Amino acid sequence: MYIGVDLGGTNTAAAIVDENGEIQQRVSIPTIANAGPDAVVSGVVKACDWLIAETGTRPASIGVGVPGTVRDDIGLAVFTPNLPLRNVYMADKLSTIFGCPVRLGNDANFAAFGEVIAGVAKGAKDVVMITLGTGLGGGVIIRGKLYTGLTGAGGELGHMVIFAGGRKCGCGRLGCWEPYSSASGLITTTLEYMEDHPESLMWELCERKTEKLEGRSIFEAFRANDSAAILAVGKYIEHLAIGIANLINILEPELFCIGGGISNAWDCLEEPLSKAVKAENIVRFSEDVPKTKLVKAMLGNDAGIIGAAMMGREMTINN
């Protein structure tokens, strides 16, 4: 058995996962982010301890998905925007405590691997996945293997620039894909249209307080044929399609998988997004070649847990 951990800014979710990628037992506890790095690591330990006590088995390995930049090669959490982890050697600490190999990685990378193991991309060899939440995470699978680059920090797809000199990104660059195509980016775009449409239903849905505007409210208004929402979602799809088409033209995967909270509005996104991406696909002129399929992720929050556990398992196989 293997343990997979999805370390989040709000909750730390963990599970016992079998060799087929199926969850056998799970637990979720609050992440005490404001108490410092030791408290965050202690939360991971607590979750793993509970699983071990509950099942009576010790894991062969542990995988931990971290929402930030990770040095996979040395088990180092380099930087996490929403957690106090700065250059923390988490893998070594956990390995010493539990006496088994520990694999540290980016949470979106692990989510991509989870979808390949047990989700919508099961059986596919070349897959790109993005997660559209507060930020925009990504993962790349090439020939069935997770691509993480030189040190494990590869796959930061949200930090590809799509508009030179554009919106300021949390990474410090201007015009990254993330501030346009994350849930936060959707809200930023929508607020621009709302200013010109005081009659929009979205003002009512957010109680006329822009800080309360949420992605689900935007899509609710879109489904109600609200003119401002239609314009905003249309522009959002345009931004999203630019990045997806870039990645498809570079990597040409079998599947391009979309997860995260925004994917819950797949009924609003699928048709216009597929059309916009197709228009930018470099192989659109050839009718006789397979085309990358856009698909919605299947596993939800379990993708990161399963992916983390299975990436940890790889350490036991390779060693």
SEVEX-780825 format. One line per field, with one value per residue: residue in one letter; x, y, z of N, C-alpha, C in turn. Coordinates in nm, 2 decimals. Atoms other than C-alpha are relative to their C-alpha. Example, Ala and Ser with C-alpha at 12.3 -4.5 7.8 and 13.67 -1.06 7.14 Angstrom:
<rs>
rest: A:S
nX: 0.09:-0.09
nY: -0.12:-0.11
nZ: 0.00:0.00
caX: 1.23:1.37
caY: -0.45:-0.11
caZ: 0.78:0.71
cX: 0.09:-0.08
cY: 0.12:0.11
cZ: 0.00:0.08
</rs>
This chain:
<rs>
rest: M:Y:I:G:V:D:L:G:G:T:N:T:A:A:A:I:V:D:E:N:G:E:I:Q:Q:R:V:S:I:P:T:I:A:N:A:G:P:D:A:V:V:S:G:V:V:K:A:C:D:W:L:I:A:E:T:G:T:R:P:A:S:I:G:V:G:V:P:G:T:V:R:D:D:I:G:L:A:V:F:T:P:N:L:P:L:R:N:V:Y:M:A:D:K:L:S:T:I:F:G:C:P:V:R:L:G:N:D:A:N:F:A:A:F:G:E:V:I:A:G:V:A:K:G:A:K:D:V:V:M:I:T:L:G:T:G:L:G:G:G:V:I:I:R:G:K:L:Y:T:G:L:T:G:A:G:G:E:L:G:H:M:V:I:F:A:G:G:R:K:C:G:C:G:R:L:G:C:W:E:P:Y:S:S:A:S:G:L:I:T:T:T:L:E:Y:M:E:D:H:P:E:S:L:M:W:E:L:C:E:R:K:T:E:K:L:E:G:R:S:I:F:E:A:F:R:A:N:D:S:A:A:I:L:A:V:G:K:Y:I:E:H:L:A:I:G:I:A:N:L:I:N:I:L:E:P:E:L:F:C:I:G:G:G:I:S:N:A:W:D:C:L:E:E:P:L:S:K:A:V:K:A:E:N:I:V:R:F:S:E:D:V:P:K:T:K:L:V:K:A:M:L:G:N:D:A:G:I:I:G:A:A:M:M:G:R:E:M:T:I:N:N
nX: 0.08:-0.08:0.07:-0.01:0.04:0.03:-0.02:0.06:-0.01:0.10:0.01:-0.09:0.08:-0.09:0.08:-0.06:0.03:-0.06:-0.09:0.08:0.04:0.13:-0.01:0.06:0.03:-0.04:0.02:-0.02:-0.01:-0.04:-0.14:-0.02:-0.10:-0.05:-0.08:-0.14:-0.03:0.00:0.14:0.05:-0.06:0.06:0.13:-0.02:-0.03:0.12:0.09:-0.05:0.01:0.14:0.02:-0.07:0.07:0.14:-0.01:-0.09:-0.11:-0.10:-0.01:-0.12:-0.05:0.10:-0.01:0.07:0.02:-0.02:0.04:-0.11:-0.12:-0.06:-0.12:0.03:-0.12:-0.06:0.11:0.00:0.11:-0.07:0.08:0.15:0.06:0.11:-0.05:-0.13:-0.11:-0.11:-0.12:0.02:-0.03:0.11:-0.01:-0.09:0.07:0.11:-0.06:-0.06:0.11:0.08:-0.09:0.03:-0.03:0.10:-0.01:0.06:0.02:0.10:0.13:0.06:-0.07:0.05:0.14:0.00:-0.04:0.12:0.10:-0.05:0.00:0.13:0.10:0.05:-0.11:-0.05:-0.04:-0.07:-0.15:-0.04:0.12:-0.02:0.11:0.00:0.10:0.04:0.05:-0.05:-0.11:0.00:-0.11:0.00:-0.09:-0.03:-0.03:-0.06:-0.03:0.04:-0.08:0.01:-0.11:-0.02:-0.12:-0.13:-0.01:0.13:0.09:0.06:0.15:0.07:0.06:0.06:-0.09:-0.03:0.05:0.09:0.02:-0.11:0.03:0.14:0.03:-0.10:0.02:-0.06:-0.14:-0.07:-0.01:0.11:0.07:0.00:0.12:0.08:0.09:0.11:0.08:0.04:0.13:-0.02:-0.01:0.14:0.07:-0.06:0.06:0.15:0.02:-0.02:0.13:0.11:0.00:0.07:0.13:0.06:0.13:-0.03:0.04:-0.12:0.00:0.10:-0.06:-0.11:0.05:-0.06:-0.14:-0.08:-0.08:0.07:0.02:-0.06:0.01:0.13:0.10:-0.02:0.06:0.14:0.05:-0.02:0.11:0.13:-0.01:-0.04:-0.09:-0.14:-0.06:-0.03:-0.12:-0.12:-0.03:-0.06:-0.14:-0.08:-0.03:-0.11:-0.13:-0.03:-0.03:-0.13:-0.10:0.02:-0.05:-0.15:-0.05:0.03:-0.09:-0.14:-0.01:0.10:0.04:0.13:0.11:-0.03:0.09:0.02:0.06:0.02:0.13:0.06:0.04:0.14:0.09:-0.04:0.11:-0.01:-0.14:-0.04:0.01:-0.08:-0.15:-0.05:0.00:-0.10:-0.13:-0.01:-0.03:-0.14:-0.08:-0.09:0.03:0.14:0.01:-0.01:0.12:-0.03:-0.08:0.07:-0.01:0.01:0.13:0.02:0.09:0.01:-0.05:0.10:-0.02:0.02:-0.11:-0.07:-0.10:-0.13:-0.03:-0.03:-0.13:-0.11:-0.03:-0.06:-0.14:-0.08:-0.02:-0.10:-0.13:-0.02:-0.02:-0.13:-0.11
nY: -0.12:-0.13:-0.12:-0.12:-0.12:-0.12:-0.10:-0.12:-0.12:0.01:0.14:0.10:0.12:0.11:0.13:0.12:0.03:0.13:0.00:-0.03:-0.14:-0.01:-0.05:0.09:-0.07:-0.14:-0.09:-0.14:-0.08:-0.14:-0.04:-0.11:-0.07:-0.12:0.04:0.02:0.12:0.12:0.04:0.06:0.14:0.08:0.04:0.11:0.12:0.03:0.06:0.13:0.08:0.04:0.10:0.12:0.05:0.05:0.12:0.10:0.03:-0.11:-0.02:0.03:-0.13:-0.12:-0.11:-0.12:-0.10:-0.13:-0.11:-0.09:0.05:0.11:0.07:0.15:0.08:0.01:0.00:-0.14:-0.10:-0.12:-0.12:0.02:-0.13:-0.01:0.07:-0.05:0.10:-0.06:0.08:0.10:0.13:0.07:0.14:0.06:0.00:0.11:0.13:0.03:0.03:0.12:0.11:0.04:-0.11:-0.11:-0.07:-0.13:-0.05:-0.11:0.06:0.01:0.11:0.13:0.01:0.05:0.14:0.07:0.02:0.10:0.13:0.05:-0.09:-0.01:0.02:0.14:0.07:-0.09:-0.01:-0.14:-0.08:-0.13:-0.03:-0.13:-0.02:-0.14:-0.04:-0.14:-0.02:0.09:0.10:0.09:0.12:0.06:0.14:0.03:0.15:0.06:-0.05:-0.14:-0.09:-0.10:-0.09:0.03:0.01:0.03:-0.12:-0.01:0.02:-0.12:-0.05:-0.13:-0.12:-0.03:-0.13:0.00:-0.15:-0.07:-0.12:0.01:0.00:0.04:0.13:0.02:0.03:-0.12:-0.03:-0.06:0.06:0.14:0.06:0.02:-0.12:-0.01:0.12:0.05:-0.05:-0.14:-0.07:-0.01:-0.11:-0.12:-0.03:-0.03:-0.13:-0.10:-0.01:-0.04:-0.14:-0.06:0.06:-0.01:0.08:0.14:0.08:0.03:-0.09:0.06:0.12:-0.03:-0.09:-0.13:0.00:0.07:0.10:0.12:0.06:0.13:0.06:0.07:-0.11:-0.05:0.10:0.00:-0.11:0.04:0.10:-0.08:-0.09:-0.13:-0.05:-0.02:0.13:0.06:-0.06:0.03:0.14:0.01:-0.05:0.10:0.11:-0.05:0.01:0.14:0.07:-0.03:0.08:0.14:0.01:0.00:0.12:0.11:-0.02:0.04:0.14:0.09:0.11:0.07:-0.07:-0.12:0.02:-0.13:0.02:-0.12:-0.04:-0.05:0.11:0.04:-0.07:0.06:-0.02:-0.13:-0.02:0.11:-0.02:-0.12:0.02:0.10:-0.07:-0.10:0.07:0.06:-0.11:-0.03:0.12:0.00:0.11:-0.02:0.01:0.14:0.08:0.14:0.03:-0.01:-0.13:0.00:-0.01:-0.07:0.07:-0.04:0.09:0.08:0.04:-0.11:-0.02:0.13:0.01:-0.03:0.10:0.12:-0.03:0.00:0.14:0.07:-0.05:0.06:0.14:0.01:0.01:0.13:0.09:-0.04:0.04
nZ: 0.00:0.02:-0.05:0.08:-0.07:0.08:-0.09:0.04:-0.09:-0.10:-0.05:0.04:0.02:0.02:0.02:0.04:0.14:0.04:0.12:0.11:-0.01:-0.07:-0.13:-0.10:-0.12:0.02:-0.12:0.03:-0.12:0.04:0.01:-0.09:0.08:-0.06:-0.11:0.04:0.07:-0.09:-0.02:0.13:0.01:-0.10:0.04:0.09:-0.09:-0.07:0.09:0.03:-0.12:-0.01:0.10:-0.04:-0.12:0.04:0.09:-0.06:0.09:0.03:0.14:0.07:0.04:-0.02:0.10:-0.05:0.09:-0.06:0.09:0.03:0.07:-0.07:0.05:-0.01:-0.01:-0.14:-0.10:-0.06:0.03:0.02:-0.02:0.01:-0.02:-0.10:-0.12:-0.05:0.03:0.08:-0.01:-0.10:0.04:-0.06:0.02:-0.10:-0.14:-0.01:0.01:-0.13:-0.09:0.04:0.04:0.14:0.10:0.02:0.13:-0.01:0.14:0.02:-0.01:0.13:0.07:-0.05:0.05:0.14:0.00:-0.06:0.10:0.09:-0.07:-0.04:0.04:0.13:0.09:-0.03:0.12:0.09:-0.02:0.01:-0.06:-0.07:-0.08:-0.07:-0.11:-0.01:-0.13:-0.04:0.09:0.11:-0.01:0.11:-0.01:0.14:0.00:0.13:0.01:-0.13:-0.11:-0.04:0.04:-0.11:0.04:-0.05:-0.14:-0.06:0.00:0.13:0.01:-0.05:0.12:-0.02:0.00:0.14:0.03:0.12:0.04:-0.05:-0.07:-0.05:-0.14:-0.10:-0.05:-0.13:0.01:0.03:0.14:0.06:0.11:-0.01:0.02:-0.12:-0.04:0.10:0.02:-0.13:-0.05:-0.03:0.12:0.05:-0.08:0.04:0.13:-0.01:-0.07:0.11:0.08:-0.09:-0.01:0.11:0.00:-0.14:0.00:0.00:-0.11:-0.09:-0.11:-0.10:-0.06:-0.09:-0.10:0.04:-0.06:0.09:-0.06:-0.02:0.13:0.01:0.13:0.02:0.02:0.14:0.09:-0.02:0.08:0.14:0.04:0.00:0.11:-0.04:0.11:-0.05:-0.02:0.13:0.04:-0.09:0.02:0.13:0.00:-0.08:0.08:0.10:-0.07:-0.03:0.13:0.04:-0.07:0.03:0.13:-0.01:-0.05:0.09:0.11:-0.04:-0.05:0.07:-0.08:0.04:-0.08:-0.08:-0.11:-0.07:-0.13:-0.09:-0.02:0.13:0.08:-0.03:0.10:0.13:0.09:0.06:0.06:0.09:0.14:0.06:-0.02:0.10:0.13:0.00:0.01:0.14:0.10:-0.02:0.01:0.11:0.09:0.04:0.14:0.04:-0.04:-0.01:-0.12:-0.13:-0.06:-0.14:-0.06:-0.13:-0.09:-0.14:-0.09:-0.06:-0.14:-0.10:-0.09:-0.02:0.10:-0.06:-0.10:0.07:0.07:-0.10:-0.05:0.11:0.02:-0.11:0.03:0.09:-0.07:-0.05:0.12:0.06:-0.09
caX: 0.00:0.11:0.01:-0.07:-0.10:-0.25:-0.12:-0.35:-0.37:-0.69:-0.69:-0.44:-0.60:-0.43:-0.53:-0.41:-0.39:-0.34:-0.12:-0.41:-0.45:-0.77:-0.82:-0.88:-0.89:-0.88:-0.86:-0.87:-0.75:-0.71:-0.38:-0.25:-0.08:-0.04:0.16:0.47:0.64:0.69:0.31:0.24:0.48:0.33:-0.01:0.12:0.26:-0.07:-0.27:-0.03:-0.02:-0.40:-0.41:-0.15:-0.33:-0.67:-0.55:-0.28:-0.03:0.28:0.32:0.58:0.62:0.46:0.40:0.32:0.18:0.28:0.11:0.42:0.77:0.94:1.29:1.18:1.54:1.63:1.28:1.28:0.97:1.12:0.83:0.45:0.25:-0.03:0.18:0.48:0.72:1.04:1.33:1.20:1.35:1.02:1.10:1.39:1.19:0.90:1.13:1.31:0.98:0.81:1.11:1.01:1.09:0.91:0.84:0.78:0.63:0.41:0.04:-0.07:0.20:0.07:-0.29:-0.20:-0.03:-0.34:-0.57:-0.34:-0.33:-0.70:-0.89:-1.01:-0.66:-0.61:-0.41:-0.29:0.08:0.10:-0.12:-0.12:-0.33:-0.42:-0.60:-0.80:-0.84:-0.72:-0.41:-0.33:-0.13:-0.02:0.14:0.29:0.30:0.53:0.54:0.36:0.61:0.57:0.79:0.94:1.25:1.60:1.53:1.16:1.02:0.91:0.54:0.47:0.24:0.06:0.37:0.39:0.35:0.05:0.04:0.37:0.35:0.01:-0.14:0.10:0.14:0.21:0.54:0.64:0.63:0.39:0.13:0.15:-0.13:-0.24:-0.37:-0.59:-0.71:-0.73:-1.05:-0.90:-0.83:-1.19:-1.31:-1.07:-1.20:-1.56:-1.53:-1.41:-1.73:-1.95:-1.84:-1.99:-2.31:-2.48:-2.79:-2.60:-2.74:-2.39:-2.43:-2.73:-2.55:-2.25:-2.48:-2.32:-1.99:-1.73:-1.52:-1.79:-1.80:-1.73:-1.67:-1.99:-2.19:-2.04:-2.14:-2.48:-2.53:-2.39:-2.65:-2.92:-2.80:-2.67:-2.50:-2.20:-2.14:-2.16:-1.89:-1.67:-1.69:-1.62:-1.31:-1.20:-1.23:-1.02:-0.75:-0.77:-0.76:-0.44:-0.24:-0.40:-0.33:0.03:0.08:-0.09:0.12:0.44:0.36:0.07:-0.06:-0.33:-0.54:-0.55:-0.72:-0.88:-0.95:-1.00:-1.30:-1.36:-1.40:-1.73:-1.87:-1.77:-2.12:-2.04:-1.68:-1.66:-1.80:-1.67:-1.33:-1.29:-1.38:-1.14:-0.85:-0.92:-0.89:-0.53:-0.42:-0.12:-0.25:-0.60:-0.52:-0.48:-0.80:-0.62:-0.43:-0.55:-0.63:-0.57:-0.89:-1.00:-1.15:-1.27:-1.08:-1.26:-1.11:-1.16:-0.96:-0.86:-0.64:-0.36:-0.38:-0.37:-0.09:0.12:0.08:0.17:0.47:0.59:0.54:0.77:1.05:1.00:1.00:1.31:1.50
caY: 0.00:0.36:0.69:0.99:1.34:1.65:1.94:2.24:2.59:2.50:2.12:1.84:1.54:1.20:0.84:0.49:0.39:0.03:-0.07:-0.02:0.35:0.28:0.47:0.24:0.48:0.86:1.14:1.52:1.76:2.14:2.28:2.51:2.74:3.04:2.85:2.82:2.54:2.30:2.30:2.23:1.93:1.81:1.81:1.58:1.35:1.36:1.26:0.97:0.85:0.84:0.63:0.39:0.35:0.30:0.04:-0.13:-0.12:0.08:0.23:0.12:0.48:0.83:1.09:1.45:1.70:2.06:2.37:2.54:2.50:2.18:2.04:1.68:1.56:1.65:1.66:2.04:2.26:2.57:2.82:2.79:3.11:3.01:2.81:2.91:2.66:2.82:2.59:2.31:1.97:1.80:1.46:1.39:1.48:1.25:0.97:0.98:0.97:0.69:0.49:0.47:0.66:0.99:1.16:1.53:1.70:1.98:1.91:1.98:1.74:1.47:1.54:1.49:1.16:1.06:1.11:0.89:0.61:0.60:0.88:1.01:0.98:0.61:0.43:0.74:0.79:1.16:1.40:1.76:1.86:2.20:2.28:2.60:2.72:3.03:2.98:2.77:2.46:2.21:1.87:1.70:1.33:1.21:0.84:0.76:0.94:1.26:1.53:1.74:1.89:1.92:1.96:1.87:2.22:2.16:2.18:2.54:2.59:2.89:3.10:3.09:3.45:3.49:3.88:4.06:4.34:4.22:4.16:4.12:3.76:3.63:3.51:3.86:3.84:4.03:3.87:3.51:3.27:3.23:3.59:3.55:3.19:3.10:3.14:3.47:3.57:3.50:3.73:4.00:3.99:3.98:4.28:4.48:4.40:4.45:4.81:4.88:4.68:4.80:4.60:4.27:3.99:3.94:4.25:4.09:3.76:3.92:4.15:4.45:4.37:4.29:4.11:3.85:3.77:3.40:3.19:2.99:3.32:3.42:3.09:3.10:3.44:3.30:3.02:3.29:3.47:3.77:3.99:4.09:3.73:3.62:3.87:3.79:3.41:3.46:3.66:3.41:3.13:3.33:3.36:3.00:2.88:3.07:2.88:2.54:2.59:2.68:2.37:2.14:2.29:2.23:1.88:1.74:1.52:1.26:1.43:1.77:1.74:2.03:2.01:2.24:2.43:2.60:2.26:2.22:2.46:2.23:2.26:2.62:2.57:2.25:2.35:2.71:2.62:2.32:2.54:2.82:2.57:2.40:2.73:2.77:2.41:2.38:2.05:2.20:2.19:1.81:1.60:1.27:1.30:1.24:1.55:1.62:1.57:1.82:1.64:1.72:1.57:1.29:1.24:1.58:1.63:1.26:1.31:1.47:1.21:0.91:1.07:1.14:0.78:0.64:0.87:0.75:0.40:0.46:0.51:0.17:0.01:0.20:0.12
caZ: 0.00:-0.07:0.09:-0.13:0.02:-0.14:0.06:0.03:0.17:0.36:0.40:0.39:0.23:0.23:0.14:0.13:-0.23:-0.37:-0.66:-0.90:-0.80:-0.60:-0.28:0.02:0.31:0.33:0.58:0.56:0.82:0.83:0.72:0.99:0.74:0.97:1.23:1.02:0.82:1.11:1.17:0.80:0.80:1.13:0.97:0.69:0.97:1.15:0.85:0.76:1.12:1.12:0.81:0.94:1.27:1.10:0.85:1.06:0.77:0.70:0.36:0.11:0.01:0.05:-0.22:-0.13:-0.37:-0.29:-0.43:-0.55:-0.68:-0.59:-0.63:-0.70:-0.72:-0.36:-0.20:-0.14:-0.13:-0.27:-0.27:-0.20:-0.25:-0.01:0.25:0.46:0.29:0.17:0.10:0.33:0.29:0.35:0.19:0.42:0.73:0.64:0.53:0.86:1.05:0.85:0.74:0.37:0.05:0.01:-0.32:-0.32:-0.63:-0.76:-0.69:-1.05:-1.19:-0.96:-1.06:-1.42:-1.34:-1.13:-1.43:-1.64:-1.38:-1.29:-1.46:-1.79:-1.95:-1.83:-2.10:-2.28:-2.33:-2.41:-2.20:-2.09:-1.80:-1.66:-1.33:-1.33:-0.98:-0.79:-1.00:-1.31:-1.25:-1.51:-1.57:-1.88:-1.94:-2.22:-2.32:-1.99:-1.78:-1.58:-1.73:-1.45:-1.62:-1.49:-1.12:-1.08:-1.13:-1.49:-1.60:-1.47:-1.76:-1.61:-1.63:-2.01:-2.13:-2.37:-2.37:-2.35:-2.10:-1.98:-1.64:-1.34:-1.24:-0.89:-1.02:-1.10:-1.48:-1.70:-1.92:-1.79:-1.88:-1.52:-1.45:-1.76:-1.75:-1.38:-1.18:-1.06:-1.41:-1.51:-1.23:-1.33:-1.69:-1.58:-1.35:-1.66:-1.84:-1.54:-1.51:-1.85:-1.77:-1.45:-1.55:-1.54:-1.33:-1.18:-0.98:-0.80:-0.76:-0.59:-0.38:-0.56:-0.38:-0.63:-0.38:-0.35:-0.72:-0.78:-1.09:-1.03:-1.03:-1.37:-1.53:-1.37:-1.53:-1.86:-1.86:-1.80:-2.12:-1.93:-2.19:-1.97:-1.87:-2.23:-2.32:-2.02:-2.07:-2.44:-2.37:-2.10:-2.35:-2.60:-2.34:-2.24:-2.60:-2.67:-2.41:-2.49:-2.86:-2.79:-2.59:-2.84:-3.12:-2.92:-2.77:-2.98:-2.70:-2.74:-2.47:-2.32:-1.99:-1.80:-1.43:-1.13:-1.02:-1.36:-1.52:-1.34:-1.60:-1.88:-2.03:-2.10:-2.21:-2.41:-2.75:-2.79:-2.64:-2.87:-3.17:-3.06:-3.01:-3.34:-3.52:-3.38:-3.42:-3.65:-3.80:-3.87:-4.24:-4.25:-4.24:-4.22:-3.89:-3.54:-3.35:-2.98:-2.78:-2.51:-2.21:-1.87:-1.58:-1.40:-1.06:-0.90:-0.59:-0.58:-0.89:-0.68:-0.41:-0.65:-0.85:-0.54:-0.42:-0.76:-0.80:-0.46:-0.57:-0.86:-0.61:-0.47:-0.82:-0.94:-0.63
cX: 0.09:-0.09:0.02:-0.05:-0.01:0.00:-0.06:0.01:-0.11:0.00:0.12:-0.07:0.10:-0.09:0.10:-0.04:0.07:0.07:-0.07:-0.04:-0.14:0.02:-0.07:-0.04:0.04:-0.03:0.03:0.01:0.03:0.15:0.02:0.11:0.07:0.09:0.14:0.02:0.00:-0.15:-0.06:0.05:-0.06:-0.14:0.00:0.02:-0.13:-0.09:0.05:-0.01:-0.14:-0.03:0.07:-0.07:-0.13:0.01:0.10:0.12:0.09:0.02:0.14:0.07:-0.11:0.03:-0.07:0.00:0.00:-0.05:0.10:0.12:0.07:0.13:-0.02:0.13:0.06:-0.11:-0.02:-0.12:0.06:-0.09:-0.15:-0.07:-0.10:0.04:0.13:0.12:0.10:0.12:0.00:0.03:-0.10:0.02:0.09:-0.06:-0.10:0.06:0.06:-0.11:-0.07:0.09:-0.03:0.04:-0.12:0.03:-0.07:-0.02:-0.11:-0.14:-0.07:0.07:-0.06:-0.14:0.00:0.04:-0.12:-0.10:0.05:-0.01:-0.14:-0.11:-0.03:0.11:0.07:0.04:0.07:0.14:0.05:-0.12:0.06:-0.12:0.02:-0.11:-0.03:-0.07:0.04:0.12:-0.02:0.12:0.00:0.09:0.01:0.04:0.05:0.04:-0.03:0.08:-0.02:0.12:0.01:0.12:0.12:0.00:-0.14:-0.10:-0.07:-0.15:-0.07:-0.07:-0.07:0.09:0.06:-0.06:-0.08:-0.02:0.12:-0.04:-0.14:-0.01:0.12:-0.03:0.06:0.14:0.09:0.01:-0.13:-0.06:0.00:-0.14:-0.09:-0.09:-0.11:-0.10:-0.03:-0.14:0.01:0.00:-0.14:-0.07:0.05:-0.06:-0.14:-0.03:0.02:-0.13:-0.12:-0.01:-0.08:-0.15:-0.06:-0.12:0.03:-0.05:0.11:0.01:-0.09:0.06:0.11:-0.04:0.06:0.13:0.09:0.09:-0.07:-0.03:0.08:-0.02:-0.14:-0.11:0.01:-0.06:-0.15:-0.07:0.01:-0.11:-0.13:0.01:0.02:0.11:0.14:0.07:0.04:0.13:0.12:0.04:0.06:0.14:0.09:0.03:0.10:0.13:0.04:0.04:0.14:0.10:-0.02:0.05:0.15:0.06:-0.02:0.10:0.15:0.01:-0.08:-0.03:-0.12:-0.12:0.05:-0.11:-0.01:-0.08:-0.01:-0.14:-0.07:-0.05:-0.14:-0.10:0.03:-0.11:0.01:0.12:0.02:-0.01:0.07:0.15:0.06:0.01:0.11:0.14:0.02:0.05:0.15:0.09:0.08:-0.04:-0.15:-0.02:0.00:-0.12:0.03:0.09:-0.08:0.02:0.00:-0.14:0.00:-0.10:0.00:0.06:-0.11:0.01:-0.02:0.12:0.08:0.12:0.14:0.04:0.05:0.13:0.12:0.03:0.07:0.14:0.09:0.03:0.11:0.14:0.03:0.04:0.14:0.11:0.01
cY: 0.13:0.11:0.12:0.12:0.12:0.12:0.13:0.12:-0.01:-0.13:-0.08:-0.13:-0.11:-0.13:-0.11:-0.04:-0.14:0.01:0.03:0.15:0.02:0.04:-0.10:0.06:0.14:0.08:0.15:0.08:0.15:0.02:0.13:0.09:0.12:-0.03:-0.03:-0.14:-0.13:-0.05:-0.06:-0.14:-0.09:-0.04:-0.12:-0.13:-0.05:-0.08:-0.14:-0.09:-0.05:-0.12:-0.13:-0.07:-0.07:-0.13:-0.11:-0.04:0.12:0.01:-0.04:0.13:0.11:0.10:0.12:0.10:0.14:0.11:0.11:-0.06:-0.10:-0.04:-0.15:-0.08:0.00:0.02:0.13:0.07:0.13:0.13:-0.04:0.13:0.00:-0.08:0.06:-0.09:0.07:-0.08:-0.10:-0.14:-0.10:-0.16:-0.07:-0.01:-0.11:-0.14:-0.05:-0.05:-0.14:-0.12:-0.06:0.11:0.10:0.08:0.13:0.05:0.11:-0.07:-0.02:-0.11:-0.13:-0.02:-0.05:-0.15:-0.09:-0.03:-0.11:-0.14:-0.05:0.09:0.00:-0.03:-0.14:-0.06:0.09:0.02:0.15:0.09:0.13:0.03:0.14:0.00:0.14:0.03:0.14:0.03:-0.10:-0.09:-0.09:-0.12:-0.05:-0.14:-0.03:-0.15:-0.07:0.04:0.14:0.08:0.11:0.09:-0.04:-0.02:-0.04:0.12:0.02:-0.01:0.12:0.07:0.14:0.12:0.01:0.13:-0.01:0.15:0.07:0.13:0.01:0.00:-0.05:-0.13:-0.01:-0.04:0.12:0.04:0.07:-0.08:-0.15:-0.05:0.00:0.12:0.02:-0.12:-0.08:0.05:0.15:0.08:0.02:0.11:0.13:0.05:0.04:0.13:0.12:0.02:0.05:0.15:0.07:-0.05:0.00:-0.08:-0.15:-0.07:-0.03:0.10:-0.04:-0.12:0.02:0.11:0.14:0.02:-0.08:-0.11:-0.14:-0.07:-0.13:-0.06:-0.06:0.10:0.04:-0.10:-0.02:0.11:-0.03:-0.09:0.08:0.10:0.14:0.05:0.02:-0.13:-0.07:0.06:-0.04:-0.14:-0.01:0.04:-0.09:-0.12:0.03:-0.01:-0.14:-0.08:0.03:-0.09:-0.15:-0.02:0.00:-0.13:-0.12:0.01:-0.04:-0.15:-0.10:-0.12:-0.07:0.07:0.13:0.01:0.13:-0.04:0.13:0.05:0.05:-0.11:-0.04:0.07:-0.05:0.01:0.13:0.02:-0.09:0.04:0.13:-0.01:-0.09:0.07:0.11:-0.07:-0.06:0.10:0.04:-0.12:-0.01:-0.11:0.01:-0.02:-0.14:-0.07:-0.14:-0.04:0.01:0.14:-0.02:0.02:0.08:-0.07:0.06:-0.10:-0.08:-0.02:0.11:0.01:-0.13:-0.01:0.02:-0.11:-0.13:0.02:0.00:-0.14:-0.08:0.05:-0.05:-0.14:-0.02:-0.01:-0.14:-0.10:0.02:-0.04:-0.14
cZ: 0.00:0.06:-0.10:0.08:-0.09:0.10:-0.05:0.09:0.11:0.07:-0.05:-0.01:-0.03:-0.01:-0.01:-0.14:-0.04:-0.13:-0.13:-0.01:0.06:0.14:0.10:0.13:-0.01:0.13:-0.05:0.12:-0.04:0.00:0.08:-0.06:0.08:0.12:-0.04:-0.07:0.08:0.02:-0.13:-0.01:0.11:-0.04:-0.10:0.09:0.07:-0.09:-0.04:0.12:0.02:-0.09:0.04:0.12:-0.04:-0.08:0.06:-0.09:-0.02:-0.15:-0.06:-0.04:0.02:-0.11:0.05:-0.11:0.06:-0.10:-0.02:-0.07:0.08:-0.07:0.02:0.03:0.14:0.11:0.07:-0.05:0.00:0.03:-0.02:0.03:0.12:0.13:0.03:-0.02:-0.09:0.03:0.12:-0.06:0.06:-0.02:0.10:0.13:0.01:-0.02:0.13:0.10:-0.03:-0.05:-0.14:-0.09:-0.01:-0.12:0.02:-0.14:0.00:-0.01:-0.14:-0.09:0.05:-0.04:-0.14:0.00:0.06:-0.11:-0.10:0.06:0.01:-0.05:-0.15:-0.11:0.02:-0.14:-0.10:0.03:0.00:0.04:0.06:0.08:0.06:0.11:0.01:0.13:0.03:-0.09:-0.12:0.00:-0.13:0.02:-0.14:0.02:-0.14:0.00:0.14:0.12:0.03:-0.04:0.11:-0.02:0.08:0.15:0.07:-0.01:-0.14:0.01:0.06:-0.12:0.01:-0.01:-0.14:-0.04:-0.13:-0.05:0.06:0.06:0.06:0.15:0.09:0.05:0.14:0.00:-0.02:-0.15:-0.04:-0.11:0.00:-0.03:0.12:0.03:-0.11:0.00:0.13:0.04:0.03:-0.12:-0.06:0.07:-0.04:-0.13:0.01:0.06:-0.10:-0.08:0.09:0.02:-0.11:-0.01:0.14:0.01:0.02:0.12:0.10:0.11:0.12:0.06:0.10:0.11:-0.02:0.08:-0.08:0.06:0.03:-0.13:-0.01:-0.14:-0.03:-0.03:-0.15:-0.09:0.02:-0.08:-0.15:-0.05:-0.01:-0.12:0.04:-0.10:0.05:0.02:-0.13:-0.06:0.08:-0.02:-0.14:0.00:0.08:-0.09:-0.11:0.07:0.03:-0.12:-0.05:0.06:-0.04:-0.14:-0.01:0.04:-0.09:-0.12:0.03:0.03:-0.08:0.08:-0.05:0.07:0.06:0.10:0.09:0.13:0.09:0.00:-0.12:-0.08:0.03:-0.09:-0.14:-0.10:-0.07:-0.08:-0.12:-0.15:-0.05:0.02:-0.10:-0.14:0.00:-0.01:-0.14:-0.10:0.01:-0.01:-0.13:-0.10:-0.05:-0.15:-0.06:0.06:0.04:0.12:0.12:0.06:0.16:0.05:0.13:0.08:0.13:0.10:0.08:0.15:0.10:0.09:0.03:-0.10:0.07:0.10:-0.07:-0.07:0.09:0.04:-0.11:-0.03:0.11:-0.03:-0.10:0.06:0.04:-0.11:-0.05:0.09:0.03
</rs>
